[in-house]
Amino acid sequence: MIPVKDDRPAKSEAETLKIGINTYPFLWTSSMDEAFPRIKNLGFTQVEILASPPFFPLSERERIKPDDFMRIVEKAGVNIHSLNLPGQDINLASPYEEMRVFTENQYRKLIDFARKTGVPYIVMPPGRLHPLLPPDFEWIWRVTKPHIERLVEYAEKNGVTMLVENVPTLFLQTAEQIDWATGEIKSRHFAVAYDVANAFMVEDPAEGIRKLGAKIRLIHLSDTTRSKWEHNVIGSGAVDFGAVNKALLEIGFDGICMLEIIAPQAENGILSSIDKLRREGWTVERD
């Protein structure tokens, strides 16, 4: 039998998007030494840790030692790409200086840990707004900017990059605002984690990606509707992932697209999301 020649051009590296897994769905059900092998068994090695108790406590009494952490990571055969400190209990934009200082110190702990363990990125939500009576943006930026500047400087000294994230309930919500903030604080160690579900609540995620372009080092993927902000399995909401894929290819994104879903059955949710991405035209690489 004569083989048929395939004249289609081979997929370029730029057309393949690398997928990693955030530990969000494992937060309450698994420890690190249980979750990492489960992620690896699905064929993924790039991991983002939701740095929250009980999965990843930061208190002096409870937090894991770097050497013990590295043993768990190496045994599982995964790579920790980023640490993501959720913004529910911290606030860089608080009107209370004590809370801003506490929050800055929590990030410093993460930076120290990242330096000791070789984790390159820390995701940083910029700070919460009062839902009923928020202050003017200028006021928030005036009190918050010094803390971000100190954190970026500290991260740079330790070889870590801070990634500011767009979040609809926080004071930097849109690509335009994130672009402005990263222009105000110029550093190779201050870049962007762009979350498409967060973006969908306030703007077109594909246009946000084009706006930020090369400033984006990390993409967060999950699904939502505009009627209720969620981080669901891809395919269960209204986000246009075909358009997101096109925008990422247009800007030549070569970082990690981190699947950040909340799913009661973690493995099922992850595999279902990957299948949906492929049906939306994504060429997925399990890095």
Long-range contacts (C-beta under 8 A, 24 or more apart in sequence): 11-283, 13-254, 14-249, 14-252, 14-254, 15-249, 15-283, 16-283, 16-284, 16-285, 17-245, 17-248, 17-249, 17-253, 17-257, 17-282, 17-283, 17-284, 17-285, 18-46, 18-254, 18-255, 18-256, 18-257, 18-285, 18-286, 18-287, 19-44, 19-46, 19-221, 19-256, 19-257, 19-258, 19-259, 19-274, 19-277, 19-284, 19-285, 19-286, 19-287, 20-44, 20-45, 20-46, 20-47, 20-48, 20-81, 20-256, 20-257, 20-258, 20-259, 20-287, 21-46, 21-47, 21-48, 21-258, 21-259, 21-270, 22-47, 22-48, 22-49, 22-50, 22-84, 22-220, 22-258, 22-259, 22-260, 22-261, 23-47, 23-48, 23-49, 23-50, 23-55, 23-56, 24-50, 24-231, 24-260, 24-261, 24-262, 25-261, 25-262, 25-263, 25-264, 25-266, 25-269, 25-270, 26-55, 26-266, 27-52, 27-54, 27-55, 28-54, 28-55, 29-266, 30-55, 31-55, 32-56, 32-64, 32-69, 32-72, 33-72, 33-75, 33-76, 36-72, 36-73, 36-76, 36-78, 37-76, 38-266, 38-267, 39-76, 39-78, 40-76, 40-77, 40-78, 42-267, 42-270, 42-271, 42-286, 43-286, 44-78, 44-270, 44-286, 44-287, 45-77, 45-78, 45-79, 45-286, 45-287, 46-78, 46-79, 46-81, 46-256, 46-258, 46-287, 47-78, 47-79, 47-80, 47-81, 48-80, 48-81, 48-82, 48-83, 48-84, 48-123, 48-218, 48-256, 48-258, 48-260, 49-80, 49-82, 49-83, 49-84, 50-84, 50-86, 51-83, 51-84, 51-85, 51-86, 51-110, 52-85, 52-86, 56-83, 58-106, 58-109, 58-110, 63-109, 63-113, 66-113, 66-116, 66-117, 69-113, 69-117, 70-117, 73-117, 80-117, 80-118, 80-119, 81-119, 81-120, 81-121, 81-218, 81-256, 81-258, 82-119, 82-120, 82-121, 82-122, 82-123, 82-163, 82-193, 82-218, 82-258, 83-110, 83-113, 83-114, 83-119, 83-121, 83-122, 83-123, 84-122, 84-123, 85-110, 85-122, 85-123, 85-124, 85-125, 86-125, 87-125, 87-127, 87-128, 87-167, 87-170, 91-127, 91-128, 92-124, 92-125, 92-126, 92-127, 92-144, 92-147, 92-148, 93-126, 93-127, 93-128, 93-129, 93-140, 93-143, 93-144, 93-170, 93-171, 94-127, 94-128, 95-135, 95-143, 97-143, 100-143, 100-144, 100-147, 101-147, 103-127, 103-147, 104-147, 104-150, 104-151, 107-151, 107-162, 108-151, 108-154, 111-151, 111-154, 111-155, 111-158, 111-160, 112-158, 114-158, 114-160, 115-158, 115-159, 115-160, 119-160, 120-159, 120-160, 120-161, 121-160, 121-161, 121-162, 121-163, 121-193, 121-217, 121-218, 122-155, 122-160, 122-161, 122-162, 122-163, 123-163, 123-165, 123-193, 123-218, 124-148, 124-151, 124-162, 124-163, 124-164, 124-165, 125-164, 125-165, 125-167, 125-170, 126-164, 126-165, 126-167, 126-170, 126-171, 126-172, 126-181, 127-170, 127-171, 128-169, 128-170, 128-171, 129-169, 129-170, 129-171, 131-169, 134-171, 137-171, 140-171, 141-171, 141-181, 141-184, 144-171, 145-184, 145-185, 148-181, 148-185, 148-190, 149-185, 152-185, 152-187, 152-189, 152-190, 153-187, 155-189, 155-190, 156-187, 156-188, 156-189, 160-189, 161-188, 161-189, 161-190, 161-191, 161-217, 162-189, 162-190, 162-191, 163-191, 163-192, 163-193, 163-217, 163-218, 164-190, 164-191, 164-192, 164-193, 165-192, 165-193, 165-194, 165-195, 165-198, 165-220, 166-192, 166-194, 166-195, 166-198, 166-199, 166-208, 167-195, 167-198, 168-198, 168-201, 168-202, 168-229, 173-198, 173-202, 174-199, 174-202, 174-203, 174-208, 175-199, 175-203, 175-207, 175-208, 175-209, 175-211, 175-212, 176-211, 178-212, 178-215, 179-211, 179-212, 179-215, 182-215, 191-215, 191-216, 191-217, 192-216, 192-217, 192-218, 193-217, 193-218, 193-219, 193-220, 194-218, 194-219, 194-220, 195-219, 195-220, 195-222, 195-260, 196-220, 196-221, 196-222, 196-239, 196-241, 196-244, 197-221, 197-222, 197-223, 197-224, 197-229, 197-230, 197-231, 197-232, 197-237, 197-239, 197-260, 198-229, 200-224, 200-226, 200-237, 200-238, 200-239, 201-226, 201-229, 204-243, 205-239, 205-240, 205-243, 205-244, 205-247, 206-240, 206-243, 206-244, 206-246, 206-247, 207-247, 209-244, 209-247, 209-248, 209-251, 209-253, 210-247, 210-250, 210-251, 213-251, 214-251, 214-252, 216-251, 216-253, 216-255, 217-255, 218-255, 218-256, 218-258, 219-248, 219-253, 219-255, 219-256, 219-257, 219-258, 220-258, 220-260, 221-257, 221-258, 221-259, 221-260, 221-261, 221-273, 221-277, 222-259, 222-260, 222-261, 222-262, 223-261, 223-273, 230-262, 231-260, 231-261, 231-262, 232-261, 232-262, 232-263, 233-261, 233-263, 233-269, 233-272, 233-273, 233-276, 234-259, 234-261, 234-272, 234-273, 234-276, 234-277, 235-272, 235-273, 235-275, 235-276, 241-276, 241-277, 241-280, 241-282, 242-280, 242-281, 245-277, 245-280, 245-281, 245-282, 246-281, 256-287
